Amino acid sequence: MKRSEFQSLGSAIQDYLKKEKIDGKLAEIEAVNMWESIIGKQISRATTSIFIKDGVLYIHLSSSIVRNELFMMRNEIIQAINMRIGRRVVKAIILK
């Protein structure tokens, strides 16, 4: 048996994830998991729920002061998340 093309395990896994259309969901999960490292511990404590659906980051907060602060920073937050992930995962942010 002759092998004409070798592929690294990491590359094979990435190809599989793209083929099964799972890579986008994994990027969304990674974005949610890095929320505290992007925004900081104090603001993260005011976050009660966070999830991404169809490119929109939904953030539920327990503080209206933090909500107003994040509202003003939402474009910078989107850029920071997408830059860390390496692709456009978050298109908009909704604060509740």
C-alpha positions, 0 to 999 in steps of 0.5 A, spaced: 500 500 500 502 506 497 501 513 501 501 519 496 499 524 501 501 525 509 497 529 513 498 531 520 493 529 526 491 536 527 490 538 520 485 532 519 481 534 525 480 541 522 478 538 516 473 533 519 470 539 523 469 543 517 466 538 513 461 536 519 460 544 520 462 543 527 468 548 527 463 554 527 460 552 534 466 550 537 469 557 535 462 560 539 464 556 545 471 558 545 469 565 545 464 564 551 469 561 555 474 567 554 469 572 556 472 573 563 479 574 560 477 579 555 472 583 559 475 582 566 474 579 573 469 584 576 465 585 570 465 578 569 462 577 576 456 581 574 454 576 568 449 572 569 448 568 563 452 568 556 451 565 549 452 566 542 446 564 537 447 566 530 453 570 531 449 574 536 452 574 543 447 575 548 449 577 555 445 577 561 447 582 567 445 583 574 448 590 574 445 596 570 451 600 571 455 594 568 450 594 562 451 601 560 459 600 560 459 594 556 454 598 551 459 603 550 464 598 549 460 593 545 464 594 538 471 593 542 469 587 545 466 584 538 473 586 535 477 583 541 473 576 541 474 575 533 481 577 534 482 572 539 478 567 535 482 568 529 475 569 525 468 573 525 464 569 530 461 575 533 457 580 529 453 583 534 452 584 542 445 584 545 445 586 553 440 584 557 
